[in-house]
């Protein structure tokens, strides 16, 4: 059974800045998170409207968004805590896409991380 995070958003928020510092990862997240969200919404729309095209495009969007983020995270000096099981992965990914990353951007955390990273 997976790790329990009684307050997943708070737990994720505490480590988020340390796992999101590399400039390429920051830019990839600006592309990937909206791609994931749009893909997710297309999946929901496709299910309710019985549209195979919306469903398929949504799945591609979600997978592409996750792949971009995975690549971005591989560039970070401090790796994120590994997922303990599929349920942990789904919960953490959904919270990151819909809550933590938007909060990171809107709070100024993204911009601060961008400004603080030394350019080579």
Secondary structure, 3 states (H helix, E strand, C coil): CCCCCCCHHHHHHHHHHHHCCCHHHHHHHHHHHHHHHHHHHHHHHHHHHCCHHHHHHHHHHHHHHHHHHHHHHHCCCCCCCCCCCHHHHHHHHHHHHHHHHHHHHHCCHHHHHHHHCCCC
